[in-house]
Amino acid sequence: MRLTATLYWGAIGPETEYTVIPILAAAFLALIALLGGMLFGFAAGRSFGFQSDIGEALVADAICTCFRRPHVLLNNVTLPTQEGTTQIDHVLVADTGIFVIETKRYSGWIFGHPNDPQWTQVIYRKKSRFQNPNRQNYGHVKALQALFALPPDAFFPLVVFTGDAEFKTDLGPAVLKLPDLIAHLSAERPVLFDERKMAYVVGRIEMTRLRRSVETDEYHLNSVRQRIGPFTT
């Protein structure tokens, strides 16, 4: 699992004294203000990702603490595709298969059907449409399948909702809430991989995935917008 560093912000205290020439001091303060404004805009532009990051952290924590079968969990996997890139929240390589997990942290009522292009979220009569995550995850599975000569039934797509959303329609058997995740992963299935095969699968993914960075995230978002428009990614 890759670790993500957290940046802590500080500020110049009122006790700071400037002994440089006034012009240089003014230029320095202007530069600080400019950089601060750029960083504030950078953070504000990505605030939409905080909720999804929380959801992904909850899923990863549940798997790491409660899933007892042999496994390796890979998070935030970005793979190159013919159309650009695809970004997968979690790839769980277990002895019973490869679980491809898309995480959604939503509240309110969720309406939709497994094959609908879009689903609907309703909060206090306000409706918002978002891309069907089953269809989104289908592309993730295909990108992973392209790396291996494995049968299709070795891959298990899952969509996990981590918020307090309430499903008002049948969204399909691959759509779960977080409390049901571990029981689903632990269900009786044939053992497909020994330790060597699991190590091969993990190594192949690690060799192919793109390094996580701001540039990688921006490239992926632009790739998604070009393919499907301004839906949830």
Secondary structure, 3 states (H helix, E strand, C coil): CCCCCCCCCCCCCCCCCCCCCHHHHHHHHHHHHHHHHHHHHHHHHCCCHHHHHHHHHHHHHHHHHHCCCCEEEEEEEEEEECCEEEEEEEEEEECCEEEEEEEECCCCEEECCCCCCEEEEEECCEEEEEECHHHHHHHHHHHHHCCCCCCHHHEEEEEEECCCCEECCCCCCCEEEHHHHHHHHCCCCCCCCCHHHHHHHHHHHHHHCECCCHHHHHHHHHHHHHHHCCCCC
